[in-house]
Every structure is written in C-alpha cells, then in structure tokens.
Amino acid sequence: MQTILIADDDREIAELISDSLIDEGFITKIVDDGKMAFDELTCNQSYDLIILDIMMPNMDGLELCRKIRNLVSCPIIFVSAKNRTLDTMIGLEMGADDYIKKPFVVEELIARIRAHLRREKRIKEISDEKISIGDMVIYKDRYEVTKDGELISLTTREFQLLLYLVQNIGIVLSKSQIFNAVWGENYGDVSTVTVNIKNIRTKIDPNNRYIKTVWGVGYKIVLTEE
C-alpha cells in the first residue's frame, strides 16, 4: 500500500484529507509541525507522496520543501490557504510538483494525488536506457541525470520535463505542449513550465548550452550550441 505524509497544523483539514485517503486505500501519517515533518522525513524517506501546508509552526512549508527535496524524490503537493501567484511560484521553485489552494474539493485533491502517483510509477517502470547529450547522461529507468559524472538532483517533474525535451530533440515545443505532456492536463498554469525550465537550467545547463528558448514559441533541446 502507498504511504502519504500530511504536514498541516490545521488538524481538522489534515484529518479530513487523511480519512479520505484511508478510504481510498492509502496509509497516512499526520504531523502538525514543520520541524516534526523534517525530522520524520530525515528518518523515513520511503513515503510515496508528501502533502505540505505553507503556514506551519517552527518551519514553514516552503523551507521544509527546500530542505527535504534532496532527501526525497517523491511528488510533493502544497495545500495552502495562501492564494497569491507568487506563493505558487515559490513553492514550485522550492521543488514542489503541484499546488492546490484551500478551500478545495477533496475529490480533486485525491485525483491529483493519484495522477502524480501514476506518473511516478510509469517513470520507474521505463525500460533500462540511458541517453547521452554532451556531458549529460539521462538514466530513464532510475530518473537520474549526471553531468560530468556527477549525479544531479532533479525533482520528478523536472526529470519528466527534461526527458520530454530530450525525446523531442531539435523540435520546438510550446509551453502548452510541454504542460499537457508532462503534467497530463490540457489546461492549467503553464507558467509552471517556465519555473521548471529555470530550475533545470540552474542545475545542469547554466550556460544555456542545450536548452534553448525560442522566444514567443517555446523551448527545444539541441546537441551542440547554436
């Protein structure tokens, strides 16, 4: 059974989420403190998905996400009453995979959780294969990337985005195409694509050697600098 950590200091909402997930066959654990969540994840990194609130005592969700992203690769979903676009962008930059605002429909949250877990499973089931581009090597089965032999830490979503670009090497892909293919949705906040591209560039392509922006159109991967 898949296990989900819920970190939210609003006990009523946390228990509502937990009860709904248990009804759907998941195992859950609730913590109501950011520091407690960090300690839990430091000791136990086997969770299949993590749900975080932003406003928590001792350590807020954004800081918690930043600290744990190098520890865990599972999907992270922010569930927060903060509804500013800036908070959404910061959450994604910290390594989250999704963001849903309170109040929310429980059925939508569960649907998103299942979608993230399905994509995670598909990535893990990809046949053993590696793709080399310059000094980068992409291991599809392990969803890992190395640069000059050094392992680079990417979130699941960043890896999926990079892999999608690589699988369409040389082809200019619009933000909408990327969002639809990677997030599995036809409509949504396509600005998340820009955030994830920025994160990938920072980690593996700071000189924009491989990931090219085609202004007004989208992005593409090239083998050599143009």
C-alpha positions as a printed Julia matrix, in Angstrom:
226×3 Matrix{Float64}:
   0.0    0.0     0.0
   1.18   3.51   -0.77
   2.03   5.82    2.13
   1.4    9.56    2.24
   2.74  12.09    4.75
   0.42  15.01    5.57
   2.09  18.03    7.19
  -0.55  20.6     8.22
  -1.14  22.38   11.53
  -4.88  22.59   10.82
  -5.83  19.28   12.43
  -9.37  19.31   11.07
  -8.21  19.62    7.46
  -5.36  17.15    7.95
  -7.74  14.54    9.35
 -10.23  15.19    6.55
  -7.5   14.54    3.98
  -6.24  11.53    5.93
  -9.67   9.94    6.35
 -10.44  10.41    2.65
  -7.12   8.85    1.62
  -7.57   5.92    4.01
 -10.98   5.3     2.44
  -9.18   5.15   -0.91
  -6.75   2.51    0.36
  -3.74   4.67    1.3
  -1.72   4.65    4.51
  -1.27   8.12    6.02
   0.7    9.85    8.74
  -0.11  13.32   10.05
   2.34  15.81   11.55
   1.32  19.35   12.53
   4.73  20.99   12.79
   7.3   21.74   10.09
  10.24  20.67   12.24
   8.48  17.41   13.11
   7.89  16.78    9.41
  11.57  17.4     8.66
  12.65  15.01   11.41
  10.21  12.38   10.16
  11.49  12.62    6.59
  15.1   12.6     7.71
  14.44   9.24    9.36
  11.93   7.84    6.87
  12.34   8.59    3.17
  10.02   5.86    1.9
   6.86   7.96    1.54
   5.21   7.75   -1.87
   3.88  11.33   -1.73
   4.01  14.31    0.62
   1.3   16.93    1.24
   2.52  20.21    2.76
   0.82  23.28    4.15
   2.81  26.52    3.87
   1.96  28.13    7.22
   3.24  25.77    9.95
   4.97  26.41   13.27
   8.76  26.07   13.72
   9.4   25.61    9.98
   7.13  26.76    7.16
   6.28  24.52    4.25
   8.46  26.37    1.76
  11.57  25.99    3.88
  10.65  22.38    4.63
  10.26  21.62    0.93
  13.65  23.16    0.16
  15.33  21.13    2.9
  13.78  17.77    2.03
  13.97  17.95   -1.75
  17.46  16.49   -1.77
  16.32  13.73    0.58
  13.25  12.51   -1.28
  12.28  12.3    -4.95
   8.59  11.52   -4.45
   5.89  14.02   -5.53
   5.24  16.96   -3.19
   1.89  18.78   -3.25
   1.3   22.08   -1.46
  -2.18  22.51    0.01
  -2.4   26.05    1.34
  -4.77  28.91    2.11
  -2.21  31.31    0.64
  -3.51  32.04   -2.83
  -1.04  34.52   -4.27
   0.56  33.56   -7.57
   3.93  34.43   -6.02
   3.46  31.77   -3.35
   2.63  29.2    -6.02
   5.76  30.11   -7.98
   7.97  29.99   -4.89
   6.54  26.61   -3.92
   7.33  25.18   -7.34
  10.8   26.69   -7.29
  11.42  25.01   -3.92
  10.8   21.66   -5.62
   7.06  21.03   -5.26
   5.23  19.21   -8.04
   1.79  20.72   -7.56
  -0.14  23.38   -5.62
  -3.8   23.35   -4.65
  -5.48  26.2    -2.8
  -7.74  25.98    0.27
 -10.66  25.62    0.34
 -10.52  22.68   -2.05
 -12.66  19.78   -3.17
 -11.31  16.6    -1.59
 -12.12  14.58   -4.7
  -9.93  16.91   -6.79
  -7.03  16.54   -4.36
  -7.32  12.75   -4.45
  -7.5   12.8    -8.25
  -4.3   14.86   -8.38
  -2.59  12.56   -5.9
  -3.49   9.52   -8.0
  -2.29  11.26  -11.17
   1.09  12.07   -9.6
   1.48   8.53   -8.29
   0.61   7.04  -11.69
   3.21   9.2   -13.42
   5.76   8.3   -10.76
   5.07   4.62  -11.36
   5.36   4.98  -15.13
   8.73   6.69  -14.8
  10.02   3.91  -12.57
   8.78   1.24  -15.0
  10.52   2.73  -18.04
  12.9    0.19  -19.51
  16.6    0.45  -18.64
  18.01   3.02  -21.01
  20.39   5.93  -20.91
  20.61   8.91  -23.2
  23.84  10.87  -23.59
  23.9   14.52  -24.66
  27.29  16.16  -24.41
  28.4   15.94  -20.79
  24.93  14.88  -19.61
  23.68  11.32  -19.21
  19.99  10.66  -18.56
  19.06   7.31  -16.97
  15.43   6.71  -17.83
  14.86   3.74  -15.53
  16.24   5.49  -12.45
  15.07   9.0   -13.45
  18.55  10.24  -12.71
  20.8   12.68  -14.53
  24.56  13.03  -14.32
  26.74  15.85  -15.6
  30.46  15.22  -15.99
  29.85  12.05  -13.99
  28.28  13.89  -11.05
  24.74  13.0   -10.02
  22.39  15.98  -10.32
  19.34  16.15   -8.05
  16.18  16.8   -10.07
  12.6   16.64   -8.88
  10.34  14.09  -10.56
   8.66  16.83  -12.57
  11.98  18.38  -13.64
  13.2   14.98  -14.79
  10.0   14.32  -16.74
  10.24  17.71  -18.42
  13.9   17.23  -19.36
  13.19  13.73  -20.68
  10.3   15.02  -22.79
  12.52  17.7   -24.34
  15.28  15.15  -25.0
  12.86  12.7   -26.59
  11.89  15.51  -28.97
  15.4   16.78  -29.57
  15.61  19.62  -32.08
  11.85  20.19  -32.03
  10.48  23.46  -30.66
   7.81  22.63  -28.08
   5.34  25.22  -26.81
   4.66  25.68  -23.11
   1.17  24.27  -23.65
   2.55  21.15  -25.34
   5.03  20.61  -22.52
   2.42  21.2   -19.82
  -0.01  18.77  -21.46
   2.64  16.08  -21.91
   4.38  16.38  -18.53
   1.55  17.45  -16.22
  -1.05  15.41  -18.11
  -3.54  18.27  -18.29
  -4.84  20.29  -21.22
  -5.39  23.43  -19.19
  -3.57  24.92  -16.23
  -0.93  27.4   -15.17
   1.64  26.97  -17.96
   3.95  29.35  -16.08
   4.96  26.27  -14.08
   6.8   25.14  -17.22
   8.94  28.3   -17.12
   9.71  27.77  -13.43
  10.81  24.18  -14.0
  12.89  25.09  -17.06
  14.64  27.72  -14.92
  15.35  25.14  -12.22
  16.73  22.63  -14.74
  18.98  25.24  -16.3
  20.32  26.27  -12.91
  21.18  22.68  -12.07
  22.53  21.3   -15.36
  22.66  23.96  -18.06
  23.58  27.38  -16.58
  25.13  28.5   -19.87
  22.04  27.56  -21.91
  24.16  25.2   -23.97
  21.47  22.58  -24.54
  18.11  24.09  -23.57
  17.21  26.84  -25.99
  14.41  29.37  -25.68
  12.62  30.19  -28.92
  11.01  33.49  -27.99
   7.28  33.6   -28.48
   7.17  29.87  -29.24
   8.68  27.64  -26.57
  11.77  25.53  -25.86
  13.92  22.91  -27.51
  16.95  20.74  -26.8
  19.94  20.86  -29.14
  23.02  18.64  -29.3
  25.52  21.47  -29.69
  25.47  25.2   -29.11
  23.79  27.23  -31.82
